[in-house]
Amino acid sequence: MTSQHPAELASRATVSGHPTMVSWSRGKPRLYLADADGPIDLAGLVGEEIRVEVQPGFRCQHCGDRADASPCKECQSKPPFQQCVYTPGTACTYQDCPFPAFKRRSCAHNFVVYLVAKDTVKAGITQADRAVSRWAEQGATHGMIVARTPNRRVAGTVEDALEAVVSTASTKEWYDPLNEPKHALMDTVESCRDVLTGPLEPFSTLPSDETALEDRIVRIPAHFAGDDATVSTLPGLTVDEGLQSEVLGVRGQILATKDAVVNFDQLQGKQVTVEAPAECLPATEAAQ
């Protein structure tokens, strides 16, 4: 997969490692590698030519040990890879939690239940202080909070109830966004009102005034200069494949180029080598 770039390549460098996640902080996407000295600035790569290679060989994305899959078997037996984290509304015991340290760190905090606009409207939960970052990491274009809860378990209960009117499934592919995401969110909110009643009503944050409601919708910063419909048809990069192409943008965990998409969520634990402008990479080696 190769695209010609007319500009002269200058100050290039390479970095290798095992992807853990693309973290979005203050609207900036950064790819973290388990064995690198720092993140890759993905936003800085937009418009630049890069080379990416995926080699065989796994490391666990959680503990960093060599493994046959990621997460490894030992880490699969502990959070955050337990069912109580994935479906807290039904699987979390909370008071009798077998993982008290994880509970204190990741569950016994204020959580929010939210709606995001992607190719459709979806619902989800996250820690209250991570809402906007979480929406960006999921690849949403817009998001809004519909409920606040004291912990993960209660948030899961509210999310389960909302599933009757809105999907909670997560899209992990590049998609063509909704044409009118704000309208779609507002329409879905009206259905959510009917659910957030009775014992769930105290957790609702939905104002009755439509203008106040629309003002709560947050637009997620975009780093993309291409056509969504075209990118959504491009192949993904897999093991033993290489890519040299111009970067069009970043959405969630996915880097889009003119010739293929690099889905880092699907490459967690695999060995990845990236050649790019040196200023976008952590401590690196000069490219040959």
N, C-alpha and C positions, 0 to 999 in steps of 0.2 A: 504494500500500500504506500505509494509515493506521490507527493505533490511537489512540483517545482516552485521554488520561492526565488524571485528575481533579486532580492536584496543580498548583499554580501554578508555572510555570517561572521560575526566578530565576537570576541570574548565569550567563547563557548566553554561549557564545563559539563561534567557528568556526575551523577550520584546514583548509587544503588541501595536498595533496601526492600523491606517487606511492608507494604501499605497497611496501616491500621484504620485510618479514616480521613475524610476531608472535613476539617473543622471550620466553621464559619464564625468569625468574631468581628463585630463592628462592620459587617457587610463584606469582609474579605475572606475568600476561601483559601485554605492552606492544607496541603497534603502532608500528613505525618507518616514517617517511615519508622518502623520499630528500631532500626539499627543505624539511623542517621543522626547527625548532630543538631538538626533543626528541620523545620518544615520547608516545603516547596511553595513558593508564592504563585498559586495558579492564576490569579487575576493578572499578574504581570506577564503571563505567557500569551494572553490574548493578542492575536496578530503576529505572533512569532512562530518560527518553524522549530519543531521539536522532533526528537527521535526517541521512541519508547520501545523497549524490548521486554518481553515477559519470559522468564526462564523457569524450568521445572524446579521443584523443591519447595517445601513448606516450612514456615515457622508459625507457631500459634500466635494469633494476633493479640492474645491476652497476656500470656506469660513470656512469649518470645522464644520458647524452646522449639527445637526441631520436632516436627510431627508429620503424620500422614494426612492430616486435615486441620483446618482452623475454624473454630477453636479445637484444641486437643481434647482427648477423652477426659483427662483430669479436670480441665477447666469447664467442660460441659456439665460436670457434676456440681458446679458452684455458680452463684450469680456473677455476672448478669445473664447467664445462659440458662437459668431455671424458668420453669413455666410460671412461677409466681411473679416474675418480672414481666413476662410477655402478656399474661392475662391476670393481672392482679385482682380484678373484680370478682373472679371465681376461684383462683388458685392461691391467693395470699391468705395466710392464717393470722398475720400481723402480731397479735398478742403472743402467740406461741412460735414466732419466727425462728427457724433453725439457723439463721445467719444474722445474729444481732449486730455485728459490726457493719455489715452491708446495709442493714436496716437503718442504723443511725446515720450512715453516710449518704444513702441514696433514696430512702423511702420515707423516713419520718420527717419530711419537710413539706412546705406548702407546694401543692401541685395545681396545675391548671388543665382544664379540658378545653380544647380549641377546635376550630374549623380552619382548614387551609384550602386554597384553590390551586389545583394542578390541572390535569386533563378533565377532572371532575372535582366536586367538593368532597373532602374527606375529614374525618374527625380523628383526634388523637389526644394523648396526654404527655406532659413533661413537667419537670421541676419549674416552679414559677419564675425563677430568675433566668431561665434558659429559653423562654418561649420563642423569641425572634430568631435566635441562633438555631434552635431546633427546626423551625420552619424552613430556614435557608438550607440546612443540612439535608432536609427531605426533598429539596428542589421545588418548593412551593413558590408561586408568584405573589400570593397575598395570604394573610392569616388574621384571625381574630380570636380572642378569648371569650368563651361562653359560660364558663363556670370556674370557681376557685374552691379547692378542697384542702383539708389539713394534712393529707398524706397520699401516697401512691394507691393504697387499697381503695379509698373512697373515690379517687379519680377514676380508677378502673370500673367501679360500680356505675358511675355516671356515664362513662364511655360505653359500657355495655348497654345501658338504657337507650343511648342515642343511636345505637346500631340499628334500631328499628326504623329510623328515618334517614340515616346517612351512613355511607360506607366507612369502615375503619381500616380497610385494606390499604397497604402502602404500595405505591407505584415506584419501581426501582429501575425504570427504563426512561430514556429520553422521550418526551411527549410533546404534543402540540397543545399549548395552553388554551384555556377557555377564552372566548372572544370578549366576554363581559364578566370577569371574575367577581367584581363587587356585587353585581346584580345576583349572580349565582349564590354568593355567600348570604346575601340578604334574604333571598327566597328560602334557603335552607334554615336560616335562623327561625323563621316563622314555624317551621316544622319542629324545631328543637324546643320552642316554647311549650308546645303541647306535651313534651316529654318531661321537661324540667318543672314538674309540679309535685304536690304532695311532699313526701320525705326528701325529694331532690331539690325542691324550690329554694331552700336556704343557700344552696351552693351556686345558684344562677347569678350571673352578672349582667344579664341582658336588660338594658333600659327600655322603657316603653316608647320613648321618642325615637322616631326613625332616623332623624338627623344625627342624634347622639350616637346611635348604633352604627351608622355608616362611618362616623369619625373614628371609630375604634378599629376599623380595618387598616392593617399595616401592609404597605407595599414592600416586598423584599427586593433589595438591590440586585440588579441584573448585570452579569458580565458575559454578554453574548452578542455577536455581530453577524449571525447567520440566519438561515431560514429553518424554523422548527420542523416544518413538514418534511424538508429534505433530510435534516439530521436524524429524524426519527426512523428513517429507512436505512441508515448506514449500518454496516456490520460492527460488531464489537471485537475488541482485541482479546485474544486468548493465549494460553501457554504455547511457547515455541513460535510465536508470531512477533514480527517487528513492524513498526510504523514510523514513517517520516512524513510529516505533513504540517500544514499551518493550523494553529489553534484558532477556533472560532469562538469558543466560550466555555463557561463552566456553569453547571446547574447541579445543585445537591452534591452527590458523590461522583458525578460524571464530567469528564473532560471531552468536549466535542472538537473534532478537527474536520478538515475538508474531506477526508477519506475514511474515517472510522471514528467510533466513540471508545473512550477508555473508561470503563465503569469500575472505579476503585472499590466499590462495595463488593463486586464479584472477584476482585483480585486480592482481597485481604489474605495475608499470610504467604502469598506467592512472591518470588524474587522479581523485582522490577528495576530496570535501569533506565534513567532518563537523561538525555542530553538536551541542554537548553541554554539560553543566555545565563551567564554566570551569576548575574545579580538576582536572579529568581530562585537560585538554589542555595542550600545550606553549605557548610564547609565541603568543598568539592575538589575534584581533580580536573585539570585542564583536559579538554577533549582533544583526541588525536586527530 
